[in-house]
Amino acid sequence: MSVRSTAIQIAAKAGMLVGALLVFTILLAALPSHRPPVLQALAQESSSPAANAEHGSMSDMNMSDEHVSEKTAVHDMTPGHHDAHSQHMTMTAMREQTPEDIERAKTVVAQLRAGMEKYRDYHAALNDGFRIFLPNIRQPEYHFTSYRNGFLEAFTFDPARPTSLLYRKSSAGYELVGAMYTMPKRASEAQLDSRIPLSVAMWHLHTNLCMPPRAQLRNADWTKFGLKGSIASQDACDAAGGRFRPSIFGWMVHVYPYEDSLDKIFAMHHHMD
């Protein structure tokens, strides 16, 4: 083989490598704003069993902004709290319902039920790569998240492949009650509606987060900062010396396919009898 041919082959392989890296970077940027598995594991290790999400305990000096955001978001996921903290949650407006919307929603529910049936045993979910989101913090529902599914949902929609499975704690471990779909926070209402009709369900996005200065995490006034705080604008956050985030995570919608009516199936939180 000539020197020229060898050089051409090397250049071609180098070009393919650069192209692959570029594609990977673009795909990574398109991911929903969930935390990758490595950081999720770190968050789990740093969470103590004594942590109480309902009281917003965020005094860990070494806690990252993302970890604090996740803990406060768990509080917002608690039934009854999202109304009081609506300034930190953006929800899609309900549209006028059509027969086509209802049929489309029913199709999603049927496909979801079929796809998640094998996960009634939560061990099957763990074996398939779902990871428990903040397992050491008491929650009404535990999100078992597949980062692979979340990645795929940024580009395609398969009702049988949710980003997260929703479980309640039970005497046997965990009881499957629902699922959660996600989309990147840049998604338009038309894109959200194409997946789950906005006349049937409300997608939600956690917004207007003001984090305190890093040096003040231990003694921060959490009545002002965080997803429960009174600060909900860039100007107010700047005035308080905080760090503002217009939104965190991505769009989310919960689905409870074992319920008996669409209003309960697509409720914000599970109806607990």
Secondary structure, DSSP 8 states (H G I E B T S, - for coil): --HHHHHHHHHHHHHHHHHHHHHHHHHHHTS-S---HHHHHHHHHH--TT--GGGT----TT--HHHHHHHHHHHHTSTTSTTTTGGGEEE-------HHHHHHHHHHHHHHHHHHGGGGSHHHHHHTT-EESSTTS--SSEEEE-HHHHHHHTT---TTS-SEEEEEEETTEEEEEEEEEEE-TT--HHHHHHHS-TTT---EEEEEEEE--GGGTTT--TTTSSTTSS--SHHHHHHTT-EEEEEEEEEEEEE-TTSSSHHHHT-SS----
